[in-house]
Amino acid sequence: MGTYAVIRSGIVENLVVWDGKTNFSPEGCEVVKATSDAHIGGTYDGNFHYVAPTPPEPTAEQVAAAEVKSSAIGKLKALGLNDAEIASITGG
């Protein structure tokens, strides 16, 4: 058993566990033994390539929520609570 990449038009569509022997031939795809560089959405040109997408910018609501949480944590620290106590209250 091993991990194989299912490739369509040079793009890794899926990673599957396969014994490499039983009949498995997805229509219109190439199946190649995967390396640690193989990721769904990556490319394959004889070697696997993957660039992680840039995470999206936080929304205004997310920024505001982070500011409120930061302010609350500062106030809890001013009251003398330690990081473990604050984490148990805030869940993080």
C-alpha positions as CSV (number, residue, x, y, z in Angstrom):
1,M,0.0,0.0,0.0
2,G,1.1,3.5,-0.7
3,T,-0.1,7.0,-1.5
4,Y,-0.7,7.9,-5.1
5,A,-1.6,11.1,-6.8
6,V,-4.5,11.3,-9.2
7,I,-3.5,13.8,-11.8
8,R,-5.6,15.5,-14.5
9,S,-4.1,17.9,-16.9
10,G,-1.0,18.4,-14.7
11,I,-3.1,19.2,-11.5
12,V,-3.2,16.9,-8.5
13,E,-6.9,16.2,-8.1
14,N,-6.7,13.6,-5.3
15,L,-4.4,11.5,-3.1
16,V,-5.4,7.9,-2.6
17,V,-4.1,4.9,-0.8
18,W,-3.6,2.1,-3.3
19,D,-1.7,-1.2,-3.5
20,G,-0.4,-0.3,-7.0
21,K,-1.6,-3.6,-8.4
22,T,-5.4,-3.9,-8.4
23,N,-7.2,-2.3,-11.3
24,F,-7.5,1.5,-10.7
25,S,-7.5,3.8,-13.6
26,P,-9.7,7.0,-13.1
27,E,-10.9,8.1,-16.5
28,G,-8.8,10.8,-18.1
29,C,-6.3,10.8,-15.2
30,E,-2.7,9.7,-14.6
31,V,-1.9,7.9,-11.3
32,V,1.6,8.5,-10.0
33,K,3.3,7.3,-6.7
34,A,3.1,10.4,-4.5
35,T,6.0,12.0,-2.7
36,S,5.9,14.3,0.4
37,D,5.6,17.2,-2.1
38,A,2.3,16.0,-3.5
39,H,-0.7,18.1,-2.4
40,I,-4.2,18.3,-3.8
41,G,-4.3,21.4,-6.0
42,G,-0.6,21.2,-6.7
43,T,0.9,20.6,-10.1
44,Y,2.8,17.7,-11.5
45,D,5.3,17.9,-14.4
46,G,7.4,14.9,-13.5
47,N,7.9,16.4,-10.1
48,F,5.3,17.6,-7.6
49,H,5.0,21.4,-6.9
50,Y,2.7,23.1,-4.4
51,V,2.5,26.7,-3.3
52,A,0.1,27.2,-0.4
53,P,-2.6,29.9,-1.1
54,T,-2.3,33.2,0.6
55,P,-4.8,33.3,3.5
56,P,-7.5,35.9,3.1
57,E,-7.3,39.2,4.9
58,P,-9.4,39.3,8.0
59,T,-12.8,41.0,7.8
60,A,-13.6,44.1,9.7
61,E,-15.7,42.1,12.1
62,Q,-12.8,39.7,12.7
63,V,-10.4,42.6,13.4
64,A,-12.9,44.2,15.8
65,A,-13.5,40.9,17.6
66,A,-9.7,40.4,18.0
67,E,-9.4,43.9,19.4
68,V,-12.2,43.3,21.9
69,K,-10.6,40.0,23.0
70,S,-7.2,41.6,23.4
71,S,-8.7,44.4,25.5
72,A,-10.5,41.9,27.7
73,I,-7.3,39.8,28.2
74,G,-5.5,43.0,29.2
75,K,-8.1,43.8,31.8
76,L,-8.0,40.2,33.2
77,K,-4.2,40.4,33.5
78,A,-4.6,43.8,35.3
79,L,-6.9,42.0,37.8
80,G,-4.0,39.6,38.5
81,L,-5.1,36.5,36.5
82,N,-2.3,34.4,35.0
83,D,-2.2,33.1,31.4
84,A,-3.6,29.7,32.3
85,E,-6.5,31.2,34.1
86,I,-7.3,33.5,31.2
87,A,-7.0,30.7,28.7
88,S,-9.5,28.6,30.7
89,I,-12.0,31.6,30.6
90,T,-11.4,32.6,27.0
91,G,-11.0,29.1,25.5
92,G,-7.6,29.9,24.1
